[in-house]
Amino acid sequence: MKRLLFILPVLIVGCSVEKSENMIFEEVEVELASLLISVESSSGIAFPSLIKSVSDGILLNDYGLGKIHKFDLDGNKQFSFGNTGDGPGEFRAVYDFWEFDDYYMVYDYESKKFIKYDFEGIWIEDVLIEFEEFSTLRPVRFEAITPQRFAIPTRGLNGSLFSIVDVETGSIHYFGDALGEYEYSSTPQQYRQAISSRRVPAHELNMVRLRRNQTGIFLIQQSTAILEKYTYSGGVAWEKRLKIPAQDGLFEYFFKANLERLNRELPARYAFSYIQEAHATDEGVAILLYVREDQPLTVVWVPNDGESMTVVTFQGIENQSMQPQDFTISANESYIYVLNMLDGEIYRAMWPL
């Protein structure tokens, strides 16, 4: 496995404008990137599964060690915190974390609780999730607007795509137009029938990814590649289609590969999603796309006003879009970090926008 020091500048070698399906976007190519952290280095990580920027560095969830690591922007580990378990300050399955004014808040999906740690990693308190909306929807990923207010995908419940829940007041408001009926899961027979008919399974049709910044909430429909921006009052500010030529034939590949596995009595491998992950900064939202394996790693950038779209390709980072990946952009918007989970590698490049 390569071991590189971050000593090379990022080179933007191409910039062009392309039009596809009534969509105009600028293209920017980033030529160079570096391997910053890996399980084979002395960084003391085992199986990184989630990465997220904070004001002065990045947090990395290590599923292998049952720890959360804090790194500075240059990949130097500062400290680790948390443990696997059921006790105070311990977690079973970390699926997201957020930075608030004076603490980090960690979402433990299996234990159905939030855990708060100060900025030195010292445990503050556990908060059990007792709100009914969580029990109904069982969200794996959602977005914390404040420590008490959350934007939660609804999978079509009440004809919506997401809800905003206030756990202090008990209020729930539903937004977005569902793409199909509410289905939390499909039976094996229903799933096979959908795949054989080249239809997106019902329980995947309404899947969305939510991210927010101070200007509103970004919602990406995973099965259609539609990006919508909502105001905090629930209005739609704008809508944009993200699907690009590098994704042509992607779902057909998923249908074929999943059906082949089902015919061998193996579980399906691919979810029907055009996006892998999203990250919002103060200036807009970045979306890591699933693209064909012959394409470079690709991130779409849309600013807060929704008036433009830039497709950024990274030639120096291996495209492993058929394997789980995550990414984040530093709080100062200087760097992008890409996590290849199965290889246990984190790459860094300059963020060019």
N, C-alpha and C positions, 0 to 999 in steps of 0.2 A: 504494500500500500504506500502511496506517495506520502512523503513528508515534506511540506513546503513551508518556508517562512514567508510572512506577508511583507515582501519587499518590492513587489512589482506594482507599478501604477496601473490603474484601469484605463484601457484605451477604448474609446468609442470610435469604431472604424466605419460605421455606416449610419446614415439617417435618410429615410425616404418616407413617402406618403403613399398609402395604398387604399383602394376603395373595394369593398366587398359587401354584397347584399345591402346596398344603400348605406353602408357604414364607411366612413373615412377615418383612417387612423395613421398616425405617424409611427415609424419604426426606428428603434434605436438599438444598436448592437454593442454589447460590452464584451470585449475580447478576453480580458484577463481577470482571473480570480485566484484565490489561494486557499489551500486547506489550512484551517485555523485550529481546529480541535478535532481529535479523533480518539477512539478507544485504544488505539495502539500507541498513542503518545503518553506522556506522563501526566495527563490532565486528570486522571483518577475518575473516569466515567466508565460505565459498563454498557448501558442500553438506553441512550437518549431518545425520548419519545415526544417531547414537546419543547418548543423554544419560543420565547417572547421577550421583547425589549422592555426595559424599564428606564427610568430617567437617567441612570448613570451606568448602564450596562445591559446585560441580558440574563434572564433566568432560564435554566434548563432542567426539565424534569428527567430524572434518571430512573426509569422503570426497573432496570437491572439491580441498582443499589438501594432503591426505595428512598431516594434523596432528591432534594431540589438544590441545584448548584447555582451560585451567583458568580458570573464572570464579568470582567470589565470589557470594554469594546475591543481590546487587543487580544482577548482570549485567555487572560490570566485569571485563574480561579481565585476568588476572594474568600468564600466560605460556602459551606453546605448546611442545609437545615431540613428538619422533618425526618420521620422514620416510617417504615411500614408497620402497621398495627392498628389497633382499635382504641388506643388510649388517647388522652389529651395531646393534641399536636401531632397525632399520627394519622396516616391515611392509607387507604387501600388502592384507590385508582384515581390519580390526578388527571383531570381532563381539561382544566384551564386554570389560569391564575391572572390576577389583575393587580395593578398598583394604584393605591389611593393616597390621600394626603400624607399619612404617616404609617402605613402598613401595607403588606401584601395580603391578598385574600385568595385562598386556594380552594378550588371546588373538588371535593372528593365524591365521585359518582356513586361508588359502591356503598359508602357509609352514609350517603345523603346528608352531607354537612359541608359548611364552609369553615375553613381554618384561617385564623388571622395570625400573622407573624410581623414583628417590627422589622425595620430595615437592617437589623443585624442578624435576623433569622431567629430571634427569640419568640417563642410561642406566647400569644396573647390570650386567645380564647377559641373554643369551638362553638359554632352556631348550627344547631340542628335545623335541617330544612323540613319544616312542618306544613308548608303552604300546599293546599290541595292541588294547585296547578302542576307542581312538580310531580306529585303522585300520579296524576292523570297522564301527563305527557312523557314522563321519564326522560327528560332531555339529556343527551350526551354532551352536546355543545350548545352554548347560548352566549349571550353578551350581557355583562353587568354594566348598567348605566351608572348606578350608584350602588353602595353596599346593600341598599334595600329595594332597588328598582331594577328589573331585568327585562330584556327582550328575549323571548323564548319562541323557538320554532313550534308551530302547532300541527304540522303535517296535514293540514286541511280541516282541522276541527272547527266547527261553526263556520265553515266556508272560508277560512282565513289561512294565511301563511305564517303569521307570527302574532304573538300577544305581548303587551307590556304589562308586567305584573308588579304591583307594589305590595311587598310583604308586610309593611307596617299598617297600611290602610285596608288591605284586603281587596283592592280594586284590580280588575282585569279588563283590558280593552283589546279587541281583536282587529287586526289590520291585514290588508292584502287579499287578493282574490285567488282562492285555491284553484289548482289545475285539475283536480279530480276529487272524488269522495275521500273522506278521512279513512285512512287505513294505517294502523300502526305496524302491521306485519302481514305477510302473505303466507298461505299454506304452501307446502312443497308442490302440490298440484297446481295451484294458482300461479305460482312463480314459473313453473315449467311451461304452462300454457302461454303466459305472457312472453317468455323468451322465444318459444317456438313461433309465435305470431309476430315477432319483431316489435313488441310493445314494451315500453318501460313498465316494470311491475308497479302496481298501484301504490304500494307502500313507499316507493322511491320517487313517485311523481311530484310530491309536494315538498321534497327535502330542500332546505335552504341553508345558507350560511349567513350569519349576521355579524356585522362589525359596526362600530359607531365612533364618532368623534364629537367635538363640541358643536358641529353644525347640523348633525342629524344621524340617522341610522341607515346603513347600507345593507341591502338585502340582495343576495345573489341566488337566483333560482338554479339549482344544480342541474336539473334535467333539461333546461332550455337555454342556459347561459344568458339570461336576462338579469341585468343589474338595475335595481330601483333604489332611489334615495327617498327616505321618508323624513319628514319633520318630526319633532318630538310630540307634536299635537296629532300626528297620524296622517297628515296629508302627503301625497306623492309629489315631490319636488321635480323629479325627472326620471326617465327610464332610458336604458341603453342596452343594446345587444352586444355581447362580448365575443360571440363565436367568430373565430378567425379561420382562414384557409388551412392552417396547420392542424386544425381539428377535424377536417373533412374525413369522413369514414370512421371516426372514432367509435361511435355507438355501434356501427355494424361490426367492428372488431370485437367490442364487448359482447354483443349478441352471440357471435360465432364462438368465441372463447368460452363463454359461460355455458353454452349449450353442449359443447364438446365435453366439458367437465361433468355436467349433469348426466350425460350419456354414459360416462364412466363411473357414475354413482359417487362423484366427488362434489363438494360444495362449490357453488359459483364463486368466482374470484373477483369480479369487477362490479362495483356499484356504477349505476348509470349517472355519471356526473361529468360535466365539462370543467369543473374546477376542483382543485385540491384544497386550497386554503386561501384565506384573505387576511389582510392586515390594514387597518386604518391608521393614518397619521393625521397631524393637524391640517395637512393640505389636501387630503383626499384618501382614496382607497387603492390598494394594490391587490391583485388577484393572481395567484399561481395557478396556471392552467394545466389540465391534462392535454398533452399533444402527442402526435404520433412519435414513435420511437426514433424515427429518422430526423426529428426536429430538435433544435436546441432547447434547453430549459427556458421557459417563456413566462413572463409576468406582464399582465395588463395593468396599466395605471390610468385612473380616471380622477381628475381633480374635483374639488367640492362642488363647483358649478356645473359639472357634467357636460361642459361644452367641448371637450376634446377627449381623445383617447390615444394612449401611446403603448405600443407593443414593444417590450424590452426583452431581448434575447441575450442569454449569457453563454458565450462559447466556451468559457473556461470552467464551467460547472457541468458535470455529466448529467444528462437528462435521464432520470430514473422515474419518470412519471407513471410507470406501471408498477412501481413500488411506493410504499408510503413515504411522503416527504412533508416537511413543514418549513416555514420561513418567517422571518420578521425583519423589520426595518428599524434601525436605531432611532432613538428619540430625537436626535439631532438631524436625522434624515441624511446622514452621510454614507451609511453602509447598509447593505442587505446581507443577511445571514441565511443560508439554506442548509437545512438538516436532512441528510439522507439517513433514515432511521436504521435500515437493515445493515448498512455499512458502519454505522456509528461515526459518521463524519459530518463536520460542520464547515462549510465554505463561507468565505467573506469576499465581497466585491464592493466597489464603490457604487452607491446608488446614484444614477446619472440624472435624476430629475429633481 
